[in-house]
């Protein structure tokens, strides 16, 4: 399993549009009808820092998601309006209250 946490801060005037773009690609992710990934986006208290936490069963599904056109468009628009560059962290699961992608 691949677990990735991405955090970044956008310009204040772009925060609402960023949320709309996230909602757009999430709808496309939901249409994939697969249980090989989980993807959650959070908004921090400052109203412009976002955290994305993704769990991928394998590199194949990760690559597939990164190629979804609405996700690529989200990244393009976000990258043009950043105040703090994305910080990408790879995590390892220690424990979970639920089964994560068939890992037990």
C-alpha positions in Angstrom: 0.0 0.0 0.0 1.1 3.5 -0.8 0.1 6.3 1.6 0.8 9.9 0.6 0.1 13.2 2.5 0.3 16.4 0.5 -0.1 19.8 2.3 0.0 23.3 0.7 -1.3 26.8 1.1 -3.0 28.8 -1.7 -3.5 32.5 -2.0 -6.6 33.6 0.0 -8.6 34.7 -3.0 -8.2 31.2 -4.6 -9.2 29.1 -1.6 -12.9 28.8 -2.6 -12.0 27.9 -6.2 -9.5 25.3 -5.0 -12.3 23.7 -3.0 -14.5 23.7 -6.1 -11.7 22.1 -8.1 -11.2 19.4 -5.4 -14.9 18.6 -5.5 -14.8 18.3 -9.2 -12.0 15.7 -9.3 -13.5 13.9 -6.3 -16.7 13.3 -8.3 -14.6 11.8 -11.1 -12.7 9.6 -8.6 -16.1 8.3 -7.2 -17.1 7.3 -10.8 -14.1 5.0 -11.0 -16.1 2.4 -8.9 -13.0 0.7 -7.4 -12.1 0.0 -3.9 -8.3 0.2 -4.6 -7.9 3.7 -3.2 -9.1 6.2 -0.6 -8.6 9.9 -1.0 -9.6 12.6 1.4 -9.0 16.3 1.3 -9.0 18.6 4.4 -9.1 22.3 4.9 -7.1 23.7 7.8 -8.3 26.4 10.2 -6.7 29.2 8.3 -9.1 28.6 5.4 -6.4 28.3 2.8 -4.1 25.4 3.8 -5.2 22.1 2.3 -4.1 18.6 3.3 -4.7 15.6 1.0 -4.4 12.1 2.3 -4.4 9.3 -0.2 -4.2 5.5 0.2 -3.4 3.5 -2.9 -3.5 -0.3 -3.1 -0.6 -0.2 -5.6 1.3 2.0 -8.1 -1.1 1.1 -10.9 -4.1 2.7 -9.3 -2.0 5.7 -8.1 -0.9 6.3 -11.7 -4.5 6.0 -13.0 -5.7 8.6 -10.5 -3.0 11.0 -11.3 -4.0 10.9 -15.0 -7.7 11.9 -14.4 -8.1 15.1 -16.4 -10.0 17.0 -13.6 -7.2 16.1 -11.2 -4.5 17.3 -13.6 -6.5 20.6 -14.1 -6.8 21.0 -10.3 -3.0 20.7 -10.0 -2.4 23.1 -12.8 -4.6 25.8 -11.3 -3.4 25.2 -7.7 0.2 25.4 -8.7 -0.3 28.9 -10.3 -1.7 30.2 -7.0 0.4 28.8 -4.2 1.8 30.7 -1.3 3.5 27.6 0.2 4.7 24.9 -2.1 3.3 21.4 -1.7 5.0 19.3 0.9 4.8 15.6 0.0 5.2 12.9 2.7 5.1 9.2 2.3 3.6 7.5 5.3 3.4 3.9 6.7 0.3 2.6 8.4 0.8 1.5 12.0 -2.8 0.7 13.0 -6.3 1.4 11.8 -9.8 1.1 13.2 -10.9 -0.3 9.9 -9.6 -2.5 7.1 -7.5 -0.3 4.7 -7.8 -1.6 1.1 -7.7 -5.2 2.1 -4.7 -5.0 4.3 -6.4 -6.5 7.4 
